[in-house]
């Protein structure tokens, strides 16, 4: 069911931006992937530089000691659910921290993320209002680049309680709009998965 754009239209003033950095980092030797340097700069720093002015406030979802992120003056929060359940858990946990009606979620391992991403998501919502707006690269949806309304929090919790932890499958089971980001190029959705890719 769509929501009324006249009441809840997303804008910079009512969007928080959450960087999802709560994974175990198994493929990078259990390091904090967001803090690994790529081309002389922590990936997290590159992401923040690109997106920090696109929302009213920025948060970082972590599952590590807060001291690891002491260089970043942003609110930090951890998953409410134990066991490293993945991005869906980070998304659900965000709603216990942020106060805005909307959140844009971004993964922590993409130094090429577009500074135009949020505007594309908002524009897609304006054309076809829905409580979820997911980036589309021209071939497939990119489920970790997602604009979400607060009304979805109970649905996230329900999925977690049923151990349905795939963000892609969860989105596909909901009402959502695609934001056509193909003009930005596929590079803006590329991520770094292994230590070799960071070198």
C-alpha positions in Angstrom: 0.0 0.0 0.0 1.4 3.4 -1.0 1.7 6.3 1.3 0.4 9.8 0.6 3.2 12.0 -0.8 1.4 15.1 0.4 2.0 14.0 4.0 5.3 12.1 4.0 7.2 13.2 0.9 10.9 12.5 1.6 13.3 15.5 1.5 16.7 16.3 2.9 15.0 17.6 6.1 13.3 14.4 7.0 15.9 11.8 5.7 18.7 10.3 7.8 21.5 8.5 6.1 22.7 5.2 7.6 26.0 3.6 6.5 25.8 -0.1 7.1 29.1 -1.2 8.6 28.0 -4.0 10.9 29.3 -7.0 9.2 31.9 -9.5 10.4 34.3 -8.8 7.6 35.0 -12.5 7.0 36.4 -12.0 3.5 38.8 -9.3 4.7 40.3 -11.2 7.6 37.6 -10.1 10.1 38.7 -6.5 9.9 36.3 -3.5 9.9 35.9 -3.3 6.2 34.7 0.3 6.4 38.0 1.4 7.9 40.3 -0.4 5.4 42.2 2.1 3.2 41.6 2.2 -0.5 43.8 4.5 -2.5 45.2 6.1 0.7 41.8 6.8 2.4 39.5 4.7 4.5 36.5 3.6 2.4 34.2 5.0 5.1 35.7 8.5 4.6 35.2 8.4 0.9 31.5 7.4 1.4 31.0 10.2 3.9 32.6 12.8 1.6 30.1 11.8 -1.2 26.9 11.6 0.8 27.1 13.7 4.0 25.3 16.7 2.6 22.4 14.7 1.2 20.5 14.1 4.4 19.7 15.9 7.7 21.9 13.6 9.7 24.3 10.7 9.2 24.6 7.5 11.3 26.9 4.6 11.2 25.7 1.0 12.0 28.6 -0.9 13.6 29.1 -4.2 15.4 32.5 -3.3 16.9 33.9 -1.2 19.7 32.9 2.4 19.3 36.6 3.4 19.8 37.4 1.9 16.4 35.3 4.7 14.9 36.6 7.5 17.1 37.8 9.5 14.1 34.2 9.9 12.9 32.0 12.4 14.8 28.7 10.7 13.9 26.2 8.8 16.0 27.0 5.1 16.1 24.6 2.2 16.8 24.8 -1.6 16.8 22.4 -4.3 15.8 19.7 -5.1 18.4 20.0 -8.7 17.4 23.0 -10.8 18.2 24.8 -13.1 15.7 25.7 -10.8 12.8 22.4 -11.4 11.0 23.3 -9.1 8.1 22.1 -5.8 6.6 18.4 -6.5 7.3 19.2 -6.5 11.0 21.1 -3.2 10.7 18.2 -1.6 8.9 15.7 -2.8 11.5 17.9 -1.6 14.3 18.3 1.9 12.8 14.7 2.7 13.6 15.4 2.6 17.3 18.0 5.3 16.8 17.0 7.7 14.1 14.2 10.2 14.6 13.3 11.0 10.9 10.5 9.6 8.9 12.9 8.3 6.2 16.3 6.6 6.0 18.6 6.1 3.1 20.7 3.0 3.6 24.2 2.6 2.0 26.7 -0.2 2.4 30.1 0.6 3.8 32.3 -1.0 1.1 31.8 1.3 -1.9 34.1 4.3 -2.3 32.5 5.1 -5.6 29.0 5.8 -4.3 27.3 8.7 -6.1 26.7 12.1 -4.6 23.5 12.1 -6.5 22.1 8.9 -5.1 19.6 10.4 -2.6 18.2 12.8 -5.2 17.5 10.0 -7.6 15.7 8.0 -4.8 13.6 11.1 -3.9 12.8 11.8 -7.5 11.6 8.2 -8.0 9.4 8.5 -5.0 7.8 11.7 -6.3 7.0 9.9 -9.6 5.6 6.7 -7.9 5.2 7.0 -4.1 6.0 3.8 -2.1 7.4 3.1 1.4 10.5 1.6 -0.2 12.5 3.1 -3.1 15.4 0.9 -4.3 18.2 1.8 -6.7 18.1 0.1 -10.1 21.3 -0.1 -12.1 19.7 -0.8 -15.5 19.7 -4.6 -15.1 18.9 -5.3 -11.5 17.9 -3.7 -8.2 20.7 -2.8 -5.8 19.0 -3.6 -2.4 21.6 -2.0 -0.2 20.9 1.4 -1.8 17.5 2.0 -0.4 15.2 4.7 0.8 12.8 3.4 3.5 9.9 4.9 5.4 9.6 4.3 9.2 6.4 2.3 8.6 8.5 -0.6 7.4 10.2 -1.2 10.7 7.7 -3.9 12.0 8.0 -5.7 8.7 11.7 -5.9 9.1 11.4 -7.2 12.6 8.9 -9.9 11.4 11.3 -11.0 8.7 14.2 -11.3 11.2 12.0 -13.2 13.6 11.3 -15.7 10.8 15.0 -15.8 9.8 14.2 -14.4 6.4 17.4 -12.3 6.2 17.9 -11.6 2.5 17.4 -7.9 1.9 16.8 -8.6 -1.8 14.0 -11.1 -1.1 12.5 -8.9 1.5 12.2 -6.0 -0.8 10.7 -8.2 -3.5 8.0 -9.2 -1.1 7.0 -5.6 -0.3 5.5 -2.6 -2.2 8.4 -0.8 -3.7 9.5 1.7 -6.4 12.6 1.4 -8.5 14.8 4.5 -8.9 16.5 4.2 -12.3 20.1 5.1 -11.6 21.5 3.5 -14.8 22.7 6.9 -16.1 25.1 7.1 -13.2 26.9 3.9 -14.4 27.4 0.6 -12.7 30.6 1.8 -11.1 28.6 3.6 -8.5 27.3 0.3 -7.2 30.6 -1.6 -7.2 31.9 -2.8 -3.8 35.1 -4.1 -2.3 34.8 -7.6 -1.0 38.3 -9.0 -0.5 41.6 -7.7 0.6 43.0 -8.1 -2.9 40.5 -5.6 -4.2 41.7 -3.0 -1.7 45.3 -3.2 -3.0 
